[in-house]
Structure formats: C-alpha cells, structure tokens
C-alpha cells in the first residue's frame, strides 16, 4: 500500500482498514466464501489477549 511504518503508526485502525479495503478493491481482491474467522482458542495460542 506504500505507507511508511510511521504513517501506519499514525493511523487509526479505521483509517488503516479503509485503506486496505480500497487497495484490495483497486487490485481485484475477491472475498472468499471459504474464509472463516479465527477461533478464540487459536487467538489465545498466538498470544492475542483480551478475547
């Protein structure tokens, strides 16, 4: 997406996700019907807290 780390660090999560969505649409990304959300157990295994 051509952002520097400093630019990404200065973005809100909403701004980053909006940029990612626009980048994806501009480059022909298609949603997949086989995508599944990550399970709570898997997130905890990866060390993601607060879920």
Backbone as XML, in Angstrom:
<?xml version="1.0"?>
<chain id="A" units="angstrom">
  <residue number="1" name="UNK">
    <atom name="N" x="0.821" y="-1.183" z="0.000"/>
    <atom name="CA" x="0.000" y="0.000" z="0.000"/>
    <atom name="C" x="0.868" y="1.250" z="0.000"/>
  </residue>
  <residue number="2" name="UNK">
    <atom name="N" x="2.163" y="1.078" z="0.141"/>
    <atom name="CA" x="3.142" y="2.165" z="0.030"/>
    <atom name="C" x="3.118" y="3.151" z="1.179"/>
  </residue>
  <residue number="3" name="UNK">
    <atom name="N" x="2.705" y="2.712" z="2.376"/>
    <atom name="CA" x="2.781" y="3.554" z="3.561"/>
    <atom name="C" x="4.079" y="3.245" z="4.289"/>
  </residue>
  <residue number="4" name="UNK">
    <atom name="N" x="4.665" y="4.273" z="4.879"/>
    <atom name="CA" x="5.837" y="4.051" z="5.718"/>
    <atom name="C" x="5.357" y="3.531" z="7.073"/>
  </residue>
  <residue number="5" name="UNK">
    <atom name="N" x="6.238" y="2.907" z="7.845"/>
    <atom name="CA" x="5.830" y="2.479" z="9.187"/>
    <atom name="C" x="5.313" y="3.644" z="10.042"/>
  </residue>
  <residue number="6" name="UNK">
    <atom name="N" x="5.910" y="4.813" z="9.893"/>
    <atom name="CA" x="5.459" y="5.978" z="10.661"/>
    <atom name="C" x="4.039" y="6.381" z="10.263"/>
  </residue>
  <residue number="7" name="UNK">
    <atom name="N" x="3.730" y="6.306" z="8.971"/>
    <atom name="CA" x="2.385" y="6.647" z="8.523"/>
    <atom name="C" x="1.361" y="5.649" z="9.063"/>
  </residue>
  <residue number="8" name="UNK">
    <atom name="N" x="1.701" y="4.380" z="9.021"/>
    <atom name="CA" x="0.800" y="3.357" z="9.550"/>
    <atom name="C" x="0.617" y="3.562" z="11.051"/>
  </residue>
  <residue number="9" name="UNK">
    <atom name="N" x="1.694" y="3.856" z="11.758"/>
    <atom name="CA" x="1.608" y="4.085" z="13.193"/>
    <atom name="C" x="0.753" y="5.279" z="13.559"/>
  </residue>
  <residue number="10" name="UNK">
    <atom name="N" x="0.638" y="6.243" z="12.664"/>
    <atom name="CA" x="-0.167" y="7.431" z="12.918"/>
    <atom name="C" x="-1.624" y="7.283" z="12.539"/>
  </residue>
  <residue number="11" name="UNK">
    <atom name="N" x="-1.976" y="6.145" z="11.935"/>
    <atom name="CA" x="-3.364" y="5.925" z="11.507"/>
    <atom name="C" x="-4.189" y="5.305" z="12.621"/>
  </residue>
  <residue number="12" name="UNK">
    <atom name="N" x="-5.476" y="5.608" z="12.570"/>
    <atom name="CA" x="-6.396" y="4.893" z="13.448"/>
    <atom name="C" x="-6.665" y="3.534" z="12.800"/>
  </residue>
  <residue number="13" name="UNK">
    <atom name="N" x="-7.131" y="2.561" z="13.569"/>
    <atom name="CA" x="-7.471" y="1.273" z="12.947"/>
    <atom name="C" x="-8.483" y="1.440" z="11.809"/>
  </residue>
  <residue number="14" name="UNK">
    <atom name="N" x="-9.444" y="2.345" z="11.991"/>
    <atom name="CA" x="-10.440" y="2.570" z="10.949"/>
    <atom name="C" x="-9.774" y="3.063" z="9.659"/>
  </residue>
  <residue number="15" name="UNK">
    <atom name="N" x="-8.846" y="4.015" z="9.773"/>
    <atom name="CA" x="-8.166" y="4.548" z="8.592"/>
    <atom name="C" x="-7.363" y="3.460" z="7.881"/>
  </residue>
  <residue number="16" name="UNK">
    <atom name="N" x="-6.659" y="2.631" z="8.662"/>
    <atom name="CA" x="-5.868" y="1.574" z="8.055"/>
    <atom name="C" x="-6.758" y="0.572" z="7.333"/>
  </residue>
  <residue number="17" name="UNK">
    <atom name="N" x="-7.844" y="0.146" z="7.980"/>
    <atom name="CA" x="-8.720" y="-0.844" z="7.361"/>
    <atom name="C" x="-9.425" y="-0.274" z="6.127"/>
  </residue>
  <residue number="18" name="UNK">
    <atom name="N" x="-9.787" y="1.008" z="6.149"/>
    <atom name="CA" x="-10.386" y="1.633" z="4.977"/>
    <atom name="C" x="-9.379" y="1.671" z="3.825"/>
  </residue>
  <residue number="19" name="UNK">
    <atom name="N" x="-8.120" y="1.968" z="4.130"/>
    <atom name="CA" x="-7.077" y="1.975" z="3.105"/>
    <atom name="C" x="-6.864" y="0.579" z="2.532"/>
  </residue>
  <residue number="20" name="UNK">
    <atom name="N" x="-6.837" y="-0.405" z="3.410"/>
    <atom name="CA" x="-6.663" y="-1.786" z="2.967"/>
    <atom name="C" x="-7.815" y="-2.228" z="2.080"/>
  </residue>
  <residue number="21" name="UNK">
    <atom name="N" x="-9.027" y="-1.883" z="2.465"/>
    <atom name="CA" x="-10.203" y="-2.250" z="1.672"/>
    <atom name="C" x="-10.154" y="-1.608" z="0.282"/>
  </residue>
  <residue number="22" name="UNK">
    <atom name="N" x="-9.831" y="-0.319" z="0.238"/>
    <atom name="CA" x="-9.731" y="0.374" z="-1.052"/>
    <atom name="C" x="-8.620" y="-0.184" z="-1.916"/>
  </residue>
  <residue number="23" name="UNK">
    <atom name="N" x="-7.481" y="-0.489" z="-1.303"/>
    <atom name="CA" x="-6.372" y="-1.091" z="-2.042"/>
    <atom name="C" x="-6.793" y="-2.435" z="-2.626"/>
  </residue>
  <residue number="24" name="UNK">
    <atom name="N" x="-7.491" y="-3.223" z="-1.822"/>
    <atom name="CA" x="-7.945" y="-4.526" z="-2.291"/>
    <atom name="C" x="-8.922" y="-4.425" z="-3.445"/>
  </residue>
  <residue number="25" name="UNK">
    <atom name="N" x="-9.882" y="-3.523" z="-3.337"/>
    <atom name="CA" x="-10.855" y="-3.355" z="-4.426"/>
    <atom name="C" x="-10.167" y="-2.882" z="-5.700"/>
  </residue>
  <residue number="26" name="UNK">
    <atom name="N" x="-9.206" y="-1.968" z="-5.564"/>
    <atom name="CA" x="-8.492" y="-1.442" z="-6.727"/>
    <atom name="C" x="-7.644" y="-2.504" z="-7.408"/>
  </residue>
  <residue number="27" name="UNK">
    <atom name="N" x="-7.255" y="-3.539" z="-6.650"/>
    <atom name="CA" x="-6.393" y="-4.576" z="-7.202"/>
    <atom name="C" x="-7.107" y="-5.903" z="-7.439"/>
  </residue>
  <residue number="28" name="UNK">
    <atom name="N" x="-8.438" y="-5.871" z="-7.423"/>
    <atom name="CA" x="-9.219" y="-7.034" z="-7.815"/>
    <atom name="C" x="-9.350" y="-8.132" z="-6.779"/>
  </residue>
  <residue number="29" name="UNK">
    <atom name="N" x="-9.146" y="-7.815" z="-5.500"/>
    <atom name="CA" x="-9.328" y="-8.846" z="-4.481"/>
    <atom name="C" x="-10.783" y="-9.243" z="-4.436"/>
  </residue>
  <residue number="30" name="UNK">
    <atom name="N" x="-11.033" y="-10.509" z="-4.269"/>
    <atom name="CA" x="-12.391" y="-11.029" z="-4.166"/>
    <atom name="C" x="-12.567" y="-11.717" z="-2.823"/>
  </residue>
  <residue number="31" name="UNK">
    <atom name="N" x="-13.704" y="-11.469" z="-2.147"/>
    <atom name="CA" x="-13.937" y="-12.196" z="-0.894"/>
    <atom name="C" x="-14.153" y="-13.673" z="-1.183"/>
  </residue>
  <residue number="32" name="UNK">
    <atom name="N" x="-13.711" y="-14.491" z="-0.298"/>
    <atom name="CA" x="-13.845" y="-15.932" z="-0.470"/>
    <atom name="C" x="-14.927" y="-16.445" z="0.464"/>
  </residue>
  <residue number="33" name="UNK">
    <atom name="N" x="-15.766" y="-17.312" z="-0.048"/>
    <atom name="CA" x="-16.835" y="-17.869" z="0.781"/>
    <atom name="C" x="-16.294" y="-18.915" z="1.748"/>
  </residue>
  <residue number="34" name="UNK">
    <atom name="N" x="-15.042" y="-19.330" z="1.573"/>
    <atom name="CA" x="-14.459" y="-20.342" z="2.453"/>
    <atom name="C" x="-13.704" y="-19.728" z="3.621"/>
  </residue>
  <residue number="35" name="UNK">
    <atom name="N" x="-13.610" y="-18.392" z="3.657"/>
    <atom name="CA" x="-12.919" y="-17.735" z="4.765"/>
    <atom name="C" x="-13.715" y="-17.924" z="6.058"/>
  </residue>
  <residue number="36" name="UNK">
    <atom name="N" x="-13.008" y="-18.317" z="7.105"/>
    <atom name="CA" x="-13.631" y="-18.491" z="8.414"/>
    <atom name="C" x="-12.893" y="-17.605" z="9.404"/>
  </residue>
  <residue number="37" name="UNK">
    <atom name="N" x="-13.628" y="-17.007" z="10.354"/>
    <atom name="CA" x="-12.928" y="-16.222" z="11.370"/>
    <atom name="C" x="-12.064" y="-17.121" z="12.248"/>
  </residue>
  <residue number="38" name="UNK">
    <atom name="N" x="-10.977" y="-16.545" z="12.758"/>
    <atom name="CA" x="-10.091" y="-17.306" z="13.632"/>
    <atom name="C" x="-10.796" y="-17.581" z="14.958"/>
  </residue>
  <residue number="39" name="UNK">
    <atom name="N" x="-10.619" y="-18.769" z="15.481"/>
    <atom name="CA" x="-11.268" y="-19.133" z="16.738"/>
    <atom name="C" x="-10.596" y="-18.413" z="17.913"/>
  </residue>
  <residue number="40" name="UNK">
    <atom name="N" x="-11.360" y="-18.262" z="18.982"/>
    <atom name="CA" x="-10.845" y="-17.637" z="20.209"/>
    <atom name="C" x="-9.660" y="-18.443" z="20.738"/>
  </residue>
  <residue number="41" name="UNK">
    <atom name="N" x="-9.771" y="-19.760" z="20.673"/>
    <atom name="CA" x="-8.688" y="-20.616" z="21.162"/>
    <atom name="C" x="-7.400" y="-20.388" z="20.365"/>
  </residue>
  <residue number="42" name="UNK">
    <atom name="N" x="-7.518" y="-20.258" z="19.046"/>
    <atom name="CA" x="-6.343" y="-20.038" z="18.203"/>
    <atom name="C" x="-5.716" y="-18.674" z="18.502"/>
  </residue>
  <residue number="43" name="UNK">
    <atom name="N" x="-6.555" y="-17.662" z="18.716"/>
    <atom name="CA" x="-6.031" y="-16.340" z="19.049"/>
    <atom name="C" x="-5.244" y="-16.388" z="20.352"/>
  </residue>
  <residue number="44" name="UNK">
    <atom name="N" x="-5.761" y="-17.102" z="21.320"/>
    <atom name="CA" x="-5.048" y="-17.229" z="22.606"/>
    <atom name="C" x="-3.735" y="-17.973" z="22.434"/>
  </residue>
  <residue number="45" name="UNK">
    <atom name="N" x="-3.720" y="-19.004" z="21.577"/>
    <atom name="CA" x="-2.471" y="-19.735" z="21.300"/>
    <atom name="C" x="-1.416" y="-18.804" z="20.724"/>
  </residue>
  <residue number="46" name="UNK">
    <atom name="N" x="-1.850" y="-17.832" z="19.934"/>
    <atom name="CA" x="-0.934" y="-16.889" z="19.301"/>
    <atom name="C" x="-0.550" y="-15.735" z="20.218"/>
  </residue>
  <residue number="47" name="UNK">
    <atom name="N" x="-1.120" y="-15.719" z="21.417"/>
    <atom name="CA" x="-0.778" y="-14.686" z="22.382"/>
    <atom name="C" x="-1.597" y="-13.428" z="22.273"/>
  </residue>
  <residue number="48" name="UNK">
    <atom name="N" x="-2.722" y="-13.492" z="21.564"/>
    <atom name="CA" x="-3.595" y="-12.333" z="21.456"/>
    <atom name="C" x="-4.495" y="-12.310" z="22.669"/>
  </residue>
  <residue number="49" name="UNK">
    <atom name="N" x="-4.361" y="-11.285" z="23.478"/>
    <atom name="CA" x="-5.102" y="-11.195" z="24.733"/>
    <atom name="C" x="-6.361" y="-10.348" z="24.547"/>
  </residue>
  <residue number="50" name="UNK">
    <atom name="N" x="-7.234" y="-10.443" z="25.527"/>
    <atom name="CA" x="-8.423" y="-9.610" z="25.536"/>
    <atom name="C" x="-9.570" y="-10.150" z="24.715"/>
  </residue>
  <residue number="51" name="UNK">
    <atom name="N" x="-9.487" y="-11.423" z="24.338"/>
    <atom name="CA" x="-10.591" y="-12.023" z="23.575"/>
    <atom name="C" x="-11.267" y="-13.079" z="24.401"/>
  </residue>
</chain>
